[in-house]
Structures are given as structure tokens and as C-alpha cells.
């Protein structure tokens, strides 16, 4: 199962998304974005930690969007 998940992440983020990103370290930034999305989802949906669960979705998406923008930016 681990290999399947790893392959899908590497294909979707490390290859497909990375090919669309400008600038240096595109594959790294793409996989870090996968880690960000997976981590937030895991804390909110599976673990149920306080603030990610309590905050409204718009606020959560605002913060995650700003973090993601940093990874997607070429600088």
C-alpha cells in the first residue's frame, strides 16, 4: 500500500505538477505541496486536532492557500 501511495504522489505532484511549475526545485516544491495538503487533511479529518477542526473552512483555506502560494511561486 505504501508503494502505491508513494507512486501516486510522485506521479501526480513530483512529475505532473512539477512540470508545470516555473523556477528551481520544482519537484521538491510540488511534493512539499502534497505534504502540506495531506498533513492538513490528516490533522483535520483523521486526528481531529483542535484548531484545524474548530476553524471555519474559509479561514483554513485562506492560510493553506497562502502557504501553497509560497511553494507554487518561482522565487
CHARMM internal coordinates of N, CA and C (Angstrom, degrees):
IC EDIT
DIST 1 N 1 CA 1.4521
DIST 1 CA 1 C 1.5354
ANGL 1 N 1 CA 1 C 111.23
DIST 1 C 2 N 1.3301
ANGL 1 CA 1 C 2 N 116.20
DIHE 1 N 1 CA 1 C 2 N -41.85
DIST 2 N 2 CA 1.4610
ANGL 1 C 2 N 2 CA 120.62
DIHE 1 CA 1 C 2 N 2 CA -179.79
DIST 2 CA 2 C 1.5251
ANGL 2 N 2 CA 2 C 110.97
DIHE 1 C 2 N 2 CA 2 C -58.32
DIST 2 C 3 N 1.3213
ANGL 2 CA 2 C 3 N 116.40
DIHE 2 N 2 CA 2 C 3 N -42.82
DIST 3 N 3 CA 1.4597
ANGL 2 C 3 N 3 CA 121.02
DIHE 2 CA 2 C 3 N 3 CA -178.83
DIST 3 CA 3 C 1.5241
ANGL 3 N 3 CA 3 C 111.48
DIHE 2 C 3 N 3 CA 3 C -64.15
DIST 3 C 4 N 1.3242
ANGL 3 CA 3 C 4 N 116.41
DIHE 3 N 3 CA 3 C 4 N -38.88
DIST 4 N 4 CA 1.4673
ANGL 3 C 4 N 4 CA 121.18
DIHE 3 CA 3 C 4 N 4 CA 179.96
DIST 4 CA 4 C 1.5325
ANGL 4 N 4 CA 4 C 109.79
DIHE 3 C 4 N 4 CA 4 C -64.24
DIST 4 C 5 N 1.3176
ANGL 4 CA 4 C 5 N 116.04
DIHE 4 N 4 CA 4 C 5 N -47.47
DIST 5 N 5 CA 1.4644
ANGL 4 C 5 N 5 CA 120.53
DIHE 4 CA 4 C 5 N 5 CA -179.86
DIST 5 CA 5 C 1.5273
ANGL 5 N 5 CA 5 C 110.16
DIHE 4 C 5 N 5 CA 5 C -63.24
DIST 5 C 6 N 1.3297
ANGL 5 CA 5 C 6 N 117.19
DIHE 5 N 5 CA 5 C 6 N -45.84
DIST 6 N 6 CA 1.4572
ANGL 5 C 6 N 6 CA 121.10
DIHE 5 CA 5 C 6 N 6 CA 179.10
DIST 6 CA 6 C 1.5234
ANGL 6 N 6 CA 6 C 111.09
DIHE 5 C 6 N 6 CA 6 C -58.99
DIST 6 C 7 N 1.3360
ANGL 6 CA 6 C 7 N 116.48
DIHE 6 N 6 CA 6 C 7 N -45.65
DIST 7 N 7 CA 1.4664
ANGL 6 C 7 N 7 CA 120.31
DIHE 6 CA 6 C 7 N 7 CA -179.77
DIST 7 CA 7 C 1.5211
ANGL 7 N 7 CA 7 C 111.70
DIHE 6 C 7 N 7 CA 7 C -62.25
DIST 7 C 8 N 1.3187
ANGL 7 CA 7 C 8 N 116.88
DIHE 7 N 7 CA 7 C 8 N -40.39
DIST 8 N 8 CA 1.4686
ANGL 7 C 8 N 8 CA 119.87
DIHE 7 CA 7 C 8 N 8 CA 179.90
DIST 8 CA 8 C 1.5171
ANGL 8 N 8 CA 8 C 111.82
DIHE 7 C 8 N 8 CA 8 C -67.32
DIST 8 C 9 N 1.3266
ANGL 8 CA 8 C 9 N 116.48
DIHE 8 N 8 CA 8 C 9 N -40.02
DIST 9 N 9 CA 1.4662
ANGL 8 C 9 N 9 CA 119.72
DIHE 8 CA 8 C 9 N 9 CA 177.84
DIST 9 CA 9 C 1.5139
ANGL 9 N 9 CA 9 C 110.06
DIHE 8 C 9 N 9 CA 9 C -66.02
DIST 9 C 10 N 1.3355
ANGL 9 CA 9 C 10 N 116.55
DIHE 9 N 9 CA 9 C 10 N -45.91
DIST 10 N 10 CA 1.4622
ANGL 9 C 10 N 10 CA 119.68
DIHE 9 CA 9 C 10 N 10 CA -179.88
DIST 10 CA 10 C 1.5241
ANGL 10 N 10 CA 10 C 111.47
DIHE 9 C 10 N 10 CA 10 C -63.42
DIST 10 C 11 N 1.3317
ANGL 10 CA 10 C 11 N 117.06
DIHE 10 N 10 CA 10 C 11 N -38.56
DIST 11 N 11 CA 1.4667
ANGL 10 C 11 N 11 CA 119.99
DIHE 10 CA 10 C 11 N 11 CA 178.82
DIST 11 CA 11 C 1.5289
ANGL 11 N 11 CA 11 C 111.20
DIHE 10 C 11 N 11 CA 11 C -68.62
DIST 11 C 12 N 1.3282
ANGL 11 CA 11 C 12 N 116.15
DIHE 11 N 11 CA 11 C 12 N -50.38
DIST 12 N 12 CA 1.4635
ANGL 11 C 12 N 12 CA 120.19
DIHE 11 CA 11 C 12 N 12 CA -174.87
DIST 12 CA 12 C 1.5187
ANGL 12 N 12 CA 12 C 113.13
DIHE 11 C 12 N 12 CA 12 C -70.89
DIST 12 C 13 N 1.3087
ANGL 12 CA 12 C 13 N 116.46
DIHE 12 N 12 CA 12 C 13 N -45.26
DIST 13 N 13 CA 1.4548
ANGL 12 C 13 N 13 CA 120.17
DIHE 12 CA 12 C 13 N 13 CA -175.78
DIST 13 CA 13 C 1.5227
ANGL 13 N 13 CA 13 C 111.49
DIHE 12 C 13 N 13 CA 13 C -96.85
DIST 13 C 14 N 1.3267
ANGL 13 CA 13 C 14 N 117.03
DIHE 13 N 13 CA 13 C 14 N -53.93
DIST 14 N 14 CA 1.4499
ANGL 13 C 14 N 14 CA 121.51
DIHE 13 CA 13 C 14 N 14 CA -173.96
DIST 14 CA 14 C 1.5154
ANGL 14 N 14 CA 14 C 114.24
DIHE 13 C 14 N 14 CA 14 C -67.54
DIST 14 C 15 N 1.3193
ANGL 14 CA 14 C 15 N 117.02
DIHE 14 N 14 CA 14 C 15 N -23.57
DIST 15 N 15 CA 1.4671
ANGL 14 C 15 N 15 CA 119.88
DIHE 14 CA 14 C 15 N 15 CA -179.82
DIST 15 CA 15 C 1.5242
ANGL 15 N 15 CA 15 C 111.09
DIHE 14 C 15 N 15 CA 15 C -110.43
DIST 15 C 16 N 1.3181
ANGL 15 CA 15 C 16 N 117.17
DIHE 15 N 15 CA 15 C 16 N -61.52
DIST 16 N 16 CA 1.4713
ANGL 15 C 16 N 16 CA 121.39
DIHE 15 CA 15 C 16 N 16 CA -173.83
DIST 16 CA 16 C 1.5310
ANGL 16 N 16 CA 16 C 111.64
DIHE 15 C 16 N 16 CA 16 C -65.71
DIST 16 C 17 N 1.3181
ANGL 16 CA 16 C 17 N 117.43
DIHE 16 N 16 CA 16 C 17 N -55.51
DIST 17 N 17 CA 1.4624
ANGL 16 C 17 N 17 CA 119.55
DIHE 16 CA 16 C 17 N 17 CA -179.10
DIST 17 CA 17 C 1.5215
ANGL 17 N 17 CA 17 C 110.65
DIHE 16 C 17 N 17 CA 17 C -66.67
DIST 17 C 18 N 1.3244
ANGL 17 CA 17 C 18 N 117.23
DIHE 17 N 17 CA 17 C 18 N -42.62
DIST 18 N 18 CA 1.4673
ANGL 17 C 18 N 18 CA 120.54
DIHE 17 CA 17 C 18 N 18 CA -179.11
DIST 18 CA 18 C 1.5225
ANGL 18 N 18 CA 18 C 111.65
DIHE 17 C 18 N 18 CA 18 C -57.24
DIST 18 C 19 N 1.3131
ANGL 18 CA 18 C 19 N 117.26
DIHE 18 N 18 CA 18 C 19 N -36.60
DIST 19 N 19 CA 1.4694
ANGL 18 C 19 N 19 CA 120.67
DIHE 18 CA 18 C 19 N 19 CA 179.87
DIST 19 CA 19 C 1.5239
ANGL 19 N 19 CA 19 C 111.74
DIHE 18 C 19 N 19 CA 19 C -65.67
DIST 19 C 20 N 1.3119
ANGL 19 CA 19 C 20 N 116.95
DIHE 19 N 19 CA 19 C 20 N -21.09
DIST 20 N 20 CA 1.4647
ANGL 19 C 20 N 20 CA 120.89
DIHE 19 CA 19 C 20 N 20 CA -178.26
DIST 20 CA 20 C 1.5250
ANGL 20 N 20 CA 20 C 112.98
DIHE 19 C 20 N 20 CA 20 C -96.59
DIST 20 C 21 N 1.3222
ANGL 20 CA 20 C 21 N 117.01
DIHE 20 N 20 CA 20 C 21 N -9.02
DIST 21 N 21 CA 1.4569
ANGL 20 C 21 N 21 CA 120.36
DIHE 20 CA 20 C 21 N 21 CA -177.52
DIST 21 CA 21 C 1.5254
ANGL 21 N 21 CA 21 C 111.26
DIHE 20 C 21 N 21 CA 21 C -89.31
DIST 21 C 22 N 1.3180
ANGL 21 CA 21 C 22 N 116.53
DIHE 21 N 21 CA 21 C 22 N 134.12
DIST 22 N 22 CA 1.4636
ANGL 21 C 22 N 22 CA 119.35
DIHE 21 CA 21 C 22 N 22 CA 174.62
DIST 22 CA 22 C 1.5255
ANGL 22 N 22 CA 22 C 109.77
DIHE 21 C 22 N 22 CA 22 C -81.78
DIST 22 C 23 N 1.2981
ANGL 22 CA 22 C 23 N 115.90
DIHE 22 N 22 CA 22 C 23 N 163.77
DIST 23 N 23 CA 1.4511
ANGL 22 C 23 N 23 CA 120.80
DIHE 22 CA 22 C 23 N 23 CA 171.91
DIST 23 CA 23 C 1.5127
ANGL 23 N 23 CA 23 C 114.90
DIHE 22 C 23 N 23 CA 23 C 86.99
DIST 23 C 24 N 1.3382
ANGL 23 CA 23 C 24 N 114.61
DIHE 23 N 23 CA 23 C 24 N -177.90
DIST 24 N 24 CA 1.4604
ANGL 23 C 24 N 24 CA 120.75
DIHE 23 CA 23 C 24 N 24 CA -175.57
DIST 24 CA 24 C 1.5336
ANGL 24 N 24 CA 24 C 112.97
DIHE 23 C 24 N 24 CA 24 C -75.88
DIST 24 C 25 N 1.3113
ANGL 24 CA 24 C 25 N 115.14
DIHE 24 N 24 CA 24 C 25 N 158.79
DIST 25 N 25 CA 1.4669
ANGL 24 C 25 N 25 CA 122.97
DIHE 24 CA 24 C 25 N 25 CA 173.48
DIST 25 CA 25 C 1.5286
ANGL 25 N 25 CA 25 C 113.29
DIHE 24 C 25 N 25 CA 25 C 55.70
DIST 25 C 26 N 1.3140
ANGL 25 CA 25 C 26 N 116.70
DIHE 25 N 25 CA 25 C 26 N 37.40
DIST 26 N 26 CA 1.4655
ANGL 25 C 26 N 26 CA 120.69
DIHE 25 CA 25 C 26 N 26 CA -175.71
DIST 26 CA 26 C 1.5251
ANGL 26 N 26 CA 26 C 112.27
DIHE 25 C 26 N 26 CA 26 C -58.82
DIST 26 C 27 N 1.3205
ANGL 26 CA 26 C 27 N 118.16
DIHE 26 N 26 CA 26 C 27 N -44.23
DIST 27 N 27 CA 1.4675
ANGL 26 C 27 N 27 CA 120.46
DIHE 26 CA 26 C 27 N 27 CA -179.01
DIST 27 CA 27 C 1.5234
ANGL 27 N 27 CA 27 C 110.87
DIHE 26 C 27 N 27 CA 27 C -65.09
DIST 27 C 28 N 1.3146
ANGL 27 CA 27 C 28 N 117.00
DIHE 27 N 27 CA 27 C 28 N -40.95
DIST 28 N 28 CA 1.4607
ANGL 27 C 28 N 28 CA 120.92
DIHE 27 CA 27 C 28 N 28 CA 178.06
DIST 28 CA 28 C 1.5259
ANGL 28 N 28 CA 28 C 110.51
DIHE 27 C 28 N 28 CA 28 C -62.96
DIST 28 C 29 N 1.3301
ANGL 28 CA 28 C 29 N 116.93
DIHE 28 N 28 CA 28 C 29 N -47.83
DIST 29 N 29 CA 1.4588
ANGL 28 C 29 N 29 CA 120.57
DIHE 28 CA 28 C 29 N 29 CA -179.36
DIST 29 CA 29 C 1.5259
ANGL 29 N 29 CA 29 C 110.94
DIHE 28 C 29 N 29 CA 29 C -62.50
DIST 29 C 30 N 1.3252
ANGL 29 CA 29 C 30 N 117.26
DIHE 29 N 29 CA 29 C 30 N -38.21
DIST 30 N 30 CA 1.4639
ANGL 29 C 30 N 30 CA 121.04
DIHE 29 CA 29 C 30 N 30 CA 179.05
DIST 30 CA 30 C 1.5264
ANGL 30 N 30 CA 30 C 110.94
DIHE 29 C 30 N 30 CA 30 C -64.65
DIST 30 C 31 N 1.3257
ANGL 30 CA 30 C 31 N 117.11
DIHE 30 N 30 CA 30 C 31 N -43.19
DIST 31 N 31 CA 1.4634
ANGL 30 C 31 N 31 CA 119.42
DIHE 30 CA 30 C 31 N 31 CA 179.72
DIST 31 CA 31 C 1.5256
ANGL 31 N 31 CA 31 C 111.87
DIHE 30 C 31 N 31 CA 31 C -72.41
DIST 31 C 32 N 1.3199
ANGL 31 CA 31 C 32 N 118.18
DIHE 31 N 31 CA 31 C 32 N -30.18
DIST 32 N 32 CA 1.4562
ANGL 31 C 32 N 32 CA 120.34
DIHE 31 CA 31 C 32 N 32 CA 173.21
DIST 32 CA 32 C 1.5282
ANGL 32 N 32 CA 32 C 111.05
DIHE 31 C 32 N 32 CA 32 C -65.96
DIST 32 C 33 N 1.3179
ANGL 32 CA 32 C 33 N 116.60
DIHE 32 N 32 CA 32 C 33 N -35.10
DIST 33 N 33 CA 1.4618
ANGL 32 C 33 N 33 CA 120.05
DIHE 32 CA 32 C 33 N 33 CA 174.59
DIST 33 CA 33 C 1.5310
ANGL 33 N 33 CA 33 C 110.18
DIHE 32 C 33 N 33 CA 33 C -62.83
DIST 33 C 34 N 1.3206
ANGL 33 CA 33 C 34 N 116.88
DIHE 33 N 33 CA 33 C 34 N -41.03
DIST 34 N 34 CA 1.4688
ANGL 33 C 34 N 34 CA 120.61
DIHE 33 CA 33 C 34 N 34 CA 176.15
DIST 34 CA 34 C 1.5266
ANGL 34 N 34 CA 34 C 110.14
DIHE 33 C 34 N 34 CA 34 C -59.99
DIST 34 C 35 N 1.3279
ANGL 34 CA 34 C 35 N 116.97
DIHE 34 N 34 CA 34 C 35 N -42.32
DIST 35 N 35 CA 1.4620
ANGL 34 C 35 N 35 CA 121.06
DIHE 34 CA 34 C 35 N 35 CA 179.06
DIST 35 CA 35 C 1.5248
ANGL 35 N 35 CA 35 C 111.64
DIHE 34 C 35 N 35 CA 35 C -63.76
DIST 35 C 36 N 1.3190
ANGL 35 CA 35 C 36 N 115.87
DIHE 35 N 35 CA 35 C 36 N -40.23
DIST 36 N 36 CA 1.4630
ANGL 35 C 36 N 36 CA 120.66
DIHE 35 CA 35 C 36 N 36 CA 178.57
DIST 36 CA 36 C 1.5265
ANGL 36 N 36 CA 36 C 110.85
DIHE 35 C 36 N 36 CA 36 C -62.23
DIST 36 C 37 N 1.3116
ANGL 36 CA 36 C 37 N 116.04
DIHE 36 N 36 CA 36 C 37 N -50.60
DIST 37 N 37 CA 1.4659
ANGL 36 C 37 N 37 CA 120.84
DIHE 36 CA 36 C 37 N 37 CA -178.47
DIST 37 CA 37 C 1.5289
ANGL 37 N 37 CA 37 C 110.77
DIHE 36 C 37 N 37 CA 37 C -63.37
DIST 37 C 38 N 1.3180
ANGL 37 CA 37 C 38 N 116.62
DIHE 37 N 37 CA 37 C 38 N -45.88
DIST 38 N 38 CA 1.4722
ANGL 37 C 38 N 38 CA 120.37
DIHE 37 CA 37 C 38 N 38 CA -179.40
DIST 38 CA 38 C 1.5204
ANGL 38 N 38 CA 38 C 110.80
DIHE 37 C 38 N 38 CA 38 C -64.59
DIST 38 C 39 N 1.3240
ANGL 38 CA 38 C 39 N 116.70
DIHE 38 N 38 CA 38 C 39 N -42.18
DIST 39 N 39 CA 1.4597
ANGL 38 C 39 N 39 CA 120.17
DIHE 38 CA 38 C 39 N 39 CA -178.42
DIST 39 CA 39 C 1.5225
ANGL 39 N 39 CA 39 C 112.70
DIHE 38 C 39 N 39 CA 39 C -64.62
DIST 39 C 40 N 1.3061
ANGL 39 CA 39 C 40 N 116.63
DIHE 39 N 39 CA 39 C 40 N -44.64
DIST 40 N 40 CA 1.4702
ANGL 39 C 40 N 40 CA 120.09
DIHE 39 CA 39 C 40 N 40 CA 178.75
DIST 40 CA 40 C 1.5257
ANGL 40 N 40 CA 40 C 109.89
DIHE 39 C 40 N 40 CA 40 C -63.90
DIST 40 C 41 N 1.3155
ANGL 40 CA 40 C 41 N 116.14
DIHE 40 N 40 CA 40 C 41 N -45.26
DIST 41 N 41 CA 1.4635
ANGL 40 C 41 N 41 CA 119.38
DIHE 40 CA 40 C 41 N 41 CA 178.21
DIST 41 CA 41 C 1.5151
ANGL 41 N 41 CA 41 C 112.78
DIHE 40 C 41 N 41 CA 41 C -61.18
DIST 41 C 42 N 1.3209
ANGL 41 CA 41 C 42 N 116.45
DIHE 41 N 41 CA 41 C 42 N -40.75
DIST 42 N 42 CA 1.4594
ANGL 41 C 42 N 42 CA 121.59
DIHE 41 CA 41 C 42 N 42 CA 179.87
DIST 42 CA 42 C 1.5282
ANGL 42 N 42 CA 42 C 111.04
DIHE 41 C 42 N 42 CA 42 C -64.19
DIST 42 C 43 N 1.3351
ANGL 42 CA 42 C 43 N 116.51
DIHE 42 N 42 CA 42 C 43 N -48.05
DIST 43 N 43 CA 1.4611
ANGL 42 C 43 N 43 CA 119.52
DIHE 42 CA 42 C 43 N 43 CA 179.89
DIST 43 CA 43 C 1.5201
ANGL 43 N 43 CA 43 C 111.99
DIHE 42 C 43 N 43 CA 43 C -63.22
DIST 43 C 44 N 1.3049
ANGL 43 CA 43 C 44 N 116.22
DIHE 43 N 43 CA 43 C 44 N -40.71
DIST 44 N 44 CA 1.4705
ANGL 43 C 44 N 44 CA 120.05
DIHE 43 CA 43 C 44 N 44 CA -176.79
DIST 44 CA 44 C 1.5246
ANGL 44 N 44 CA 44 C 112.50
DIHE 43 C 44 N 44 CA 44 C -76.30
DIST 44 C 45 N 1.3372
ANGL 44 CA 44 C 45 N 117.39
DIHE 44 N 44 CA 44 C 45 N -47.23
DIST 45 N 45 CA 1.4573
ANGL 44 C 45 N 45 CA 120.44
DIHE 44 CA 44 C 45 N 45 CA -170.53
DIST 45 CA 45 C 1.5261
ANGL 45 N 45 CA 45 C 114.93
DIHE 44 C 45 N 45 CA 45 C -93.28
DIST 45 C 46 N 1.3130
ANGL 45 CA 45 C 46 N 117.36
DIHE 45 N 45 CA 45 C 46 N -35.31
DIST 46 N 46 CA 1.4620
ANGL 45 C 46 N 46 CA 119.83
DIHE 45 CA 45 C 46 N 46 CA -175.32
DIST 46 CA 46 C 1.5178
ANGL 46 N 46 CA 46 C 113.29
DIHE 45 C 46 N 46 CA 46 C -98.37
DIST 46 C 47 N 1.3338
ANGL 46 CA 46 C 47 N 117.21
DIHE 46 N 46 CA 46 C 47 N -43.21
DIST 47 N 47 CA 1.4574
ANGL 46 C 47 N 47 CA 121.65
DIHE 46 CA 46 C 47 N 47 CA -177.56
DIST 47 CA 47 C 1.5262
ANGL 47 N 47 CA 47 C 110.91
DIHE 46 C 47 N 47 CA 47 C -88.90
DIST 47 C 48 N 1.3163
ANGL 47 CA 47 C 48 N 116.10
DIHE 47 N 47 CA 47 C 48 N -38.13
DIST 48 N 48 CA 1.4627
ANGL 47 C 48 N 48 CA 120.50
DIHE 47 CA 47 C 48 N 48 CA 179.11
DIST 48 CA 48 C 1.5201
ANGL 48 N 48 CA 48 C 113.98
DIHE 47 C 48 N 48 CA 48 C 75.19
DIST 48 C 49 N 1.3316
ANGL 48 CA 48 C 49 N 116.73
DIHE 48 N 48 CA 48 C 49 N 37.13
DIST 49 N 49 CA 1.4566
ANGL 48 C 49 N 49 CA 118.95
DIHE 48 CA 48 C 49 N 49 CA 179.29
DIST 49 CA 49 C 1.5241
ANGL 49 N 49 CA 49 C 110.87
DIHE 48 C 49 N 49 CA 49 C -65.38
DIST 49 C 50 N 1.3227
ANGL 49 CA 49 C 50 N 115.44
DIHE 49 N 49 CA 49 C 50 N 149.59
DIST 50 N 50 CA 1.4543
ANGL 49 C 50 N 50 CA 124.49
DIHE 49 CA 49 C 50 N 50 CA -170.53
DIST 50 CA 50 C 1.5033
ANGL 50 N 50 CA 50 C 118.52
DIHE 49 C 50 N 50 CA 50 C -42.27
DIST 50 C 51 N 1.3092
ANGL 50 CA 50 C 51 N 117.55
DIHE 50 N 50 CA 50 C 51 N -73.13
DIST 51 N 51 CA 1.4598
ANGL 50 C 51 N 51 CA 120.44
DIHE 50 CA 50 C 51 N 51 CA -171.56
DIST 51 CA 51 C 1.5276
ANGL 51 N 51 CA 51 C 114.47
DIHE 50 C 51 N 51 CA 51 C -67.03
DIST 51 C 52 N 1.3284
ANGL 51 CA 51 C 52 N 119.81
DIHE 51 N 51 CA 51 C 52 N -44.37
DIST 52 N 52 CA 1.4750
ANGL 51 C 52 N 52 CA 117.24
DIHE 51 CA 51 C 52 N 52 CA 178.29
DIST 52 CA 52 C 1.5314
ANGL 52 N 52 CA 52 C 113.03
DIHE 51 C 52 N 52 CA 52 C -59.61
DIST 52 C 53 N 1.3174
ANGL 52 CA 52 C 53 N 117.12
DIHE 52 N 52 CA 52 C 53 N -28.51
DIST 53 N 53 CA 1.4655
ANGL 52 C 53 N 53 CA 120.04
DIHE 52 CA 52 C 53 N 53 CA 177.74
DIST 53 CA 53 C 1.5267
ANGL 53 N 53 CA 53 C 110.77
DIHE 52 C 53 N 53 CA 53 C -81.57
DIST 53 C 54 N 1.3298
ANGL 53 CA 53 C 54 N 116.72
DIHE 53 N 53 CA 53 C 54 N -40.37
DIST 54 N 54 CA 1.4637
ANGL 53 C 54 N 54 CA 121.31
DIHE 53 CA 53 C 54 N 54 CA -173.39
DIST 54 CA 54 C 1.5260
ANGL 54 N 54 CA 54 C 113.60
DIHE 53 C 54 N 54 CA 54 C -74.22
DIST 54 C 55 N 1.3183
ANGL 54 CA 54 C 55 N 117.11
DIHE 54 N 54 CA 54 C 55 N -32.90
DIST 55 N 55 CA 1.4554
ANGL 54 C 55 N 55 CA 120.03
DIHE 54 CA 54 C 55 N 55 CA -174.46
DIST 55 CA 55 C 1.5359
ANGL 55 N 55 CA 55 C 110.70
DIHE 54 C 55 N 55 CA 55 C -71.96
DIST 55 C 56 N 1.3217
ANGL 55 CA 55 C 56 N 116.05
DIHE 55 N 55 CA 55 C 56 N 150.04
DIST 56 N 56 CA 1.4668
ANGL 55 C 56 N 56 CA 118.73
DIHE 55 CA 55 C 56 N 56 CA 177.13
DIST 56 CA 56 C 1.5283
ANGL 56 N 56 CA 56 C 109.64
DIHE 55 C 56 N 56 CA 56 C -70.24
DIST 56 C 57 N 1.3115
ANGL 56 CA 56 C 57 N 114.90
DIHE 56 N 56 CA 56 C 57 N 154.49
DIST 57 N 57 CA 1.4586
ANGL 56 C 57 N 57 CA 121.49
DIHE 56 CA 56 C 57 N 57 CA -173.87
DIST 57 CA 57 C 1.5343
ANGL 57 N 57 CA 57 C 112.33
DIHE 56 C 57 N 57 CA 57 C -60.25
DIST 57 C 58 N 1.3185
ANGL 57 CA 57 C 58 N 118.12
DIHE 57 N 57 CA 57 C 58 N -37.98
DIST 58 N 58 CA 1.4633
ANGL 57 C 58 N 58 CA 121.01
DIHE 57 CA 57 C 58 N 58 CA -179.02
DIST 58 CA 58 C 1.5278
ANGL 58 N 58 CA 58 C 111.17
DIHE 57 C 58 N 58 CA 58 C -62.89
DIST 58 C 59 N 1.3107
ANGL 58 CA 58 C 59 N 116.90
DIHE 58 N 58 CA 58 C 59 N -41.43
DIST 59 N 59 CA 1.4647
ANGL 58 C 59 N 59 CA 120.77
DIHE 58 CA 58 C 59 N 59 CA 178.40
DIST 59 CA 59 C 1.5186
ANGL 59 N 59 CA 59 C 110.31
DIHE 58 C 59 N 59 CA 59 C -65.99
DIST 59 C 60 N 1.3236
ANGL 59 CA 59 C 60 N 116.66
DIHE 59 N 59 CA 59 C 60 N -46.46
DIST 60 N 60 CA 1.4609
ANGL 59 C 60 N 60 CA 121.05
DIHE 59 CA 59 C 60 N 60 CA 178.93
DIST 60 CA 60 C 1.5242
ANGL 60 N 60 CA 60 C 110.63
DIHE 59 C 60 N 60 CA 60 C -58.93
DIST 60 C 61 N 1.3203
ANGL 60 CA 60 C 61 N 116.71
DIHE 60 N 60 CA 60 C 61 N -47.56
DIST 61 N 61 CA 1.4607
ANGL 60 C 61 N 61 CA 120.51
DIHE 60 CA 60 C 61 N 61 CA -179.64
DIST 61 CA 61 C 1.5252
ANGL 61 N 61 CA 61 C 111.85
DIHE 60 C 61 N 61 CA 61 C -64.49
DIST 61 C 62 N 1.3082
ANGL 61 CA 61 C 62 N 117.48
DIHE 61 N 61 CA 61 C 62 N -32.14
DIST 62 N 62 CA 1.4579
ANGL 61 C 62 N 62 CA 120.71
DIHE 61 CA 61 C 62 N 62 CA 176.83
DIST 62 CA 62 C 1.5195
ANGL 62 N 62 CA 62 C 111.40
DIHE 61 C 62 N 62 CA 62 C -62.04
DIST 62 C 63 N 1.3214
ANGL 62 CA 62 C 63 N 116.61
DIHE 62 N 62 CA 62 C 63 N -47.47
DIST 63 N 63 CA 1.4736
ANGL 62 C 63 N 63 CA 120.24
DIHE 62 CA 62 C 63 N 63 CA 178.69
DIST 63 CA 63 C 1.5252
ANGL 63 N 63 CA 63 C 111.64
DIHE 62 C 63 N 63 CA 63 C -66.87
DIST 63 C 64 N 1.3156
ANGL 63 CA 63 C 64 N 116.51
DIHE 63 N 63 CA 63 C 64 N -46.34
DIST 64 N 64 CA 1.4647
ANGL 63 C 64 N 64 CA 119.82
DIHE 63 CA 63 C 64 N 64 CA -179.56
DIST 64 CA 64 C 1.5261
ANGL 64 N 64 CA 64 C 109.83
DIHE 63 C 64 N 64 CA 64 C -63.21
DIST 64 C 65 N 1.3099
ANGL 64 CA 64 C 65 N 117.24
DIHE 64 N 64 CA 64 C 65 N -39.68
DIST 65 N 65 CA 1.4557
ANGL 64 C 65 N 65 CA 121.09
DIHE 64 CA 64 C 65 N 65 CA 178.42
DIST 65 CA 65 C 1.5177
ANGL 65 N 65 CA 65 C 112.47
DIHE 64 C 65 N 65 CA 65 C -61.15
DIST 65 C 66 N 1.3311
ANGL 65 CA 65 C 66 N 116.63
DIHE 65 N 65 CA 65 C 66 N -40.55
DIST 66 N 66 CA 1.4661
ANGL 65 C 66 N 66 CA 119.76
DIHE 65 CA 65 C 66 N 66 CA 178.45
DIST 66 CA 66 C 1.5244
ANGL 66 N 66 CA 66 C 111.19
DIHE 65 C 66 N 66 CA 66 C -68.59
DIST 66 C 67 N 1.3262
ANGL 66 CA 66 C 67 N 117.42
DIHE 66 N 66 CA 66 C 67 N -38.29
DIST 67 N 67 CA 1.4662
ANGL 66 C 67 N 67 CA 119.39
DIHE 66 CA 66 C 67 N 67 CA 176.33
DIST 67 CA 67 C 1.5263
ANGL 67 N 67 CA 67 C 110.31
DIHE 66 C 67 N 67 CA 67 C -65.92
DIST 67 C 68 N 1.3134
ANGL 67 CA 67 C 68 N 116.33
DIHE 67 N 67 CA 67 C 68 N -42.47
DIST 68 N 68 CA 1.4648
ANGL 67 C 68 N 68 CA 120.61
DIHE 67 CA 67 C 68 N 68 CA 179.59
DIST 68 CA 68 C 1.5177
ANGL 68 N 68 CA 68 C 110.98
DIHE 67 C 68 N 68 CA 68 C -63.77
DIST 68 C 69 N 1.3193
ANGL 68 CA 68 C 69 N 117.39
DIHE 68 N 68 CA 68 C 69 N -38.80
DIST 69 N 69 CA 1.4622
ANGL 68 C 69 N 69 CA 121.27
DIHE 68 CA 68 C 69 N 69 CA -179.13
DIST 69 CA 69 C 1.5272
ANGL 69 N 69 CA 69 C 111.00
DIHE 68 C 69 N 69 CA 69 C -59.97
DIST 69 C 70 N 1.3148
ANGL 69 CA 69 C 70 N 116.53
DIHE 69 N 69 CA 69 C 70 N -36.31
DIST 70 N 70 CA 1.4629
ANGL 69 C 70 N 70 CA 120.64
DIHE 69 CA 69 C 70 N 70 CA 177.63
DIST 70 CA 70 C 1.5199
ANGL 70 N 70 CA 70 C 110.83
DIHE 69 C 70 N 70 CA 70 C -62.52
DIST 70 C 71 N 1.3252
ANGL 70 CA 70 C 71 N 117.44
DIHE 70 N 70 CA 70 C 71 N -40.70
DIST 71 N 71 CA 1.4631
ANGL 70 C 71 N 71 CA 121.22
DIHE 70 CA 70 C 71 N 71 CA 179.63
DIST 71 CA 71 C 1.5272
ANGL 71 N 71 CA 71 C 111.94
DIHE 70 C 71 N 71 CA 71 C -72.69
DIST 71 C 72 N 1.3133
ANGL 71 CA 71 C 72 N 116.76
DIHE 71 N 71 CA 71 C 72 N -31.31
DIST 72 N 72 CA 1.4617
ANGL 71 C 72 N 72 CA 120.72
DIHE 71 CA 71 C 72 N 72 CA -176.72
DIST 72 CA 72 C 1.5292
ANGL 72 N 72 CA 72 C 112.95
DIHE 71 C 72 N 72 CA 72 C -83.86
DIST 72 C 73 N 1.3214
ANGL 72 CA 72 C 73 N 116.31
DIHE 72 N 72 CA 72 C 73 N -17.76
DIST 73 N 73 CA 1.4625
ANGL 72 C 73 N 73 CA 121.38
DIHE 72 CA 72 C 73 N 73 CA -179.83
DIST 73 CA 73 C 1.5230
ANGL 73 N 73 CA 73 C 109.48
DIHE 72 C 73 N 73 CA 73 C -75.85
DIST 73 C 74 N 1.3189
ANGL 73 CA 73 C 74 N 117.11
DIHE 73 N 73 CA 73 C 74 N 142.92
DIST 74 N 74 CA 1.4583
ANGL 73 C 74 N 74 CA 120.26
DIHE 73 CA 73 C 74 N 74 CA -175.92
DIST 74 CA 74 C 1.5170
ANGL 74 N 74 CA 74 C 114.67
DIHE 73 C 74 N 74 CA 74 C -77.02
DIST 74 C 75 N 1.3077
ANGL 74 CA 74 C 75 N 118.32
DIHE 74 N 74 CA 74 C 75 N -10.50
DIST 75 N 75 CA 1.4750
ANGL 74 C 75 N 75 CA 118.73
DIHE 74 CA 74 C 75 N 75 CA -177.41
DIST 75 CA 75 C 1.5056
ANGL 75 N 75 CA 75 C 112.78
DIHE 74 C 75 N 75 CA 75 C -87.49
END
COOR INIT
IC SEED 1 N 1 CA 1 C
IC BUILD
